Amino acid sequence: MNSSALDGFDAINVISRYFQFCDAKDFDGMRSLWADVVSVDYGGVFPLEGQVEADALKRAMAEVIGPIPLTQHMITTPVADVEGDTATVRFHLEALHHHPDLGKDERSTDWTMYARGVIGLSRTPDGWKVSSERLSVVHQTGNLDFVNAVAQHAAKRDPSSP
């Protein structure tokens, strides 16, 4: 394998690891993959946008995704373009989210998002780090207000939360 192909493989591996950490609720693991500042645009489905410090992104991920008992983020057709110390990985994403306490049927308990993703990475002495993330949502099924419903459910369970 030549250097460029190996770099592309390594960049795709970072993205795969990222979604594995997300589903395992390993927010320290996710943080280890980010640069100190990440440019984010989640297509309106996540409450952050713009330049975000990685520690703030970690807290937001823990607050939003942490309370969801089941998530499964599946990426397909990843393609990596590497130029020197930067890489771009494009992929398709199907993200299933399930919370059994939100209702009696899947129209309230489930949300599946289909998107196209672009993640930018920068080479560091510690390997590739995610420096930008962009999702373009192409379709959604189930509870389209799922993120807010989970936040409201979590607030009811913990009255001390804001």
N, C-alpha and C positions, 0 to 999 in steps of 0.2 A: 504494500500500500504506500502510495506517495504521501508526502507531508500534508498536502492539501486535503486528500481524502481522509487521512487520519484526523486532521483538525475538524473536518466536517462531522465525522463520526463522534468525536469528543463533544462537539457543540450539541448535536442531537441527543447524546447521552445526558448532558446537563438538563435539557428540556424534559426528557423522560424521567429523570430523577426528581425534578421539580414537581411534576404531577404526582409521582409516587409519594413524595413527602406531603403534598397537599392532602391526598386521600388518607394518609396515615396520621394526619393532624400533627405532623412533626414540623412545627414552625421554626425551631432552631435550625433544622435541616434546610428548610426553605431559605432562611436568612443567610445560610452559608453559601448559597448559590447566587446571591444578589451582589451587585456593586453597592457602594455606600449610598448612592442616589440612583433611583430608577425612574425613568420616564414611563408613565403608565396611562393607558387609555383602554378601559375595559368595555367599551361600547355601551356604556350606561347601565351595565348590570352590577357593577361594584362601586361603592361610594367613594372612590378615589380617582383623581385625574391630575395629570401634570407631573412635575418633578417631585418625587416623594423620597424622603430619607428611608433607607432600608429598615431601620428599627421601627419607624412609624408604619411601614407597609406590613411588617411582621405582626404588629399589634392589631392592625385592621384585619388581616387574614385570620388571626386567632379569634377576634370578636365575631366576624361574619361566618367563617367556615367552621370554627371550633364547635359551636352548638349543634351542627348538623350531624346526626348519627351516621348517615351513609352518604358518601360522595364517591363517584367513580368518574375520573377524567380520562378519556381515551383519545389519544392523538393518533392520527393516521397521515399517511403520505408526507412525512417530514422531508424537507429539502433544505440542505445547508449550502449557503454561499459564503466562502471565506476569502477575505482580502486582507492579507497581512495579519494585524492583530485585532481585526473585527470580524464578526460572523453574523449572519442573519439566517434564522431558521423559520421557514414558513411551513404551516401544517393546518390540518383540519382538526377540529375539536368537537367531541360529543361529551357533554358534562351532565351526568345524572346527579340529582340531589334528592334525598328522601328524608323526611322527618315524620315518623308515625303519629306524633302527638298533635299534628296540625289539622286533623279531621278524620273522616271515616272512609274517604275514597281518594284515589290517586289524583283527582283534580285539585285537591287541596294539599295532599301530602308529598307530591312529586313535582319536580321542575326539571325539565331537560332542555339544555341549551345547545344549539348547534352553531358553530362559529368557525371563522377562518382566523388563524393567529399568525402573528409575526413577532418573533422575539429576537432582539439584538443582543449580542454578547461582545464582551471585551476580554482580550487575553490579559491575564495578570500573572504574577509569579506563582499564584496558587491555582492557576488554571483558568478556564473560561468562567466569567461572571455575567449574569444577566444585567444589562444596562437599560433595556427598554422592552416594554410589552404592549402589544396592541391586539385587541380582539374586535372583529367585525361580526356581530351576530347576524346569522342568516335565517334562523328559525328557532322558535321556542314552543314547547308543549307543556301542559300541566298548569300549575299555579304560577302565573306570571308575576305575582307579588310575593313570591316565596321568601326572598331575602328579608323583606319587611315583616312578614309573618313570623319568621324564625326569631327576629329581633324582639318582636312583641311578646312572643312565647317565652323567650329567655328573660325578659324584663319582669314578666308575671311570676316566674320561678325565683327571681332574685330581685326583691323590691329595692335593694340598695343600688341597683344599676341605674344609670341616668336615663 
